[in-house]
């Protein structure tokens, strides 16, 4: 191992980090990826910039929550299959437990003044986290406009496609994939992985810090492709889906609520290209209109809770499951809470199971392609497009907090909180948790004092 590289990461230390990440992963995928980049690439140096982005590009191609899949991928690289399972599960578990508690409080206690103030302050902080993600990832990926005009064009084009023309995210990713493939053939220098030029230009005495999984670190033995291993992963994944589903159908029958939830959210998990926002209309149509597990206004409230709690935004499905289990009393009226909690757990299981299978099955193929421009150019192009998509999400959040009601007055206080949070994150490089806590406290103060509407 090169001098300066951190030593092997003990499994216990990794577990503590993944658990911490599960509690601080606010801000949707953009904020979560920014947190992982800062912690894993810049501070802990468990993985290099190029390897991190290579893994991220693969996760962006998959249906499902890309930030959770990225955590699973890196955990798998570090500590084999159990490392990936632990990283992905701990990314989700705190959010699931928190949403079960908040869903119960939502149903039993309704609106509480200080809670509204807390959410009022956290929402601008979420927008600032997205701005920080654009700053960090864009600065690493795009290089200068003169050196990489194609990547800049893709970032700007994807921003316009999402923010102005409202084109679907999968179409943006597919377009970037095709353009990257063409660019890799006809202009490969435009699509060098992030940091490649800098690494070649820097003298050895001034080489950047070396990561544990560095640019040229060969894949470990467990990350090398094997047909036998691929078959085993697919078989185990199929069993982990089929056995719980068979148990639910045998217990409650074909018309049972839990079996219907498992089937519905299994389909939803395979349609989540482009993140939670892309699949929410499908979830709304099925959960509200078709099955009646909750009402339309409750679905919107659940989205607000999902946006302001750690974990993937698609965790709003746990809220949907909890309310569906509560209203249908799946374990009877005397065990209403436990039935609702069981429904939330069932929904979460069937929503996230495909993500683990995608990473553990496809990871070895992805590891075999890093450093090969004809393979990495399409993925680099996708990263550039994602910078534009994240920027469009930041604009969406800022517009929403600036004018919560269409045609209503501008909320200057919320914009001030967002500006202060962005300054703290980008300029002073404060941690995500202190910034969110401070913004939440400021929101409570403004709400209780009457300064905020």
Secondary structure, 3 states (H helix, E strand, C coil): CCCCCCCCCCHHHHHHHHHHHHHHCCCHHHHHHHHHHHHHHHHCCCECHHHHHHHHHHHHHCCCCHHHHHHHHHHHHHHHHHHHHHHHHHHHHHHHHHHHHHHHHHHHHCCCHHHHHHHHHHHHHHHHHHHHHHHHHHHHHCCCCCCCHHHHHHHHHHHHHHHCCCCCHHHHHHHHHHHHHHHHHHCHHHHCCCCHHHHHHCCHHHCCCCCCECCCCCCCHHHCCCHHHHHHHHHHHHHHHHHHHHHHHHHHCCCCHHHHHHHHHHHHHCCCCCCHHHHHHHHHHHHHHHCCCCCHHHHHHHHHHHHCCCCCHHHHHHHHHHHHHHHHCCCCHHHHHHHHHHHHHHHHHHHHHHHHHHHHHHHHHHHCCCCCHHHHHHHHHHHHHHHHHHHHHHHHHHHHHHCCCCCCCCCHHHHHHHHHHHHHHHHCCCCHHHHHHHHHHHHHHHHHHCCCC
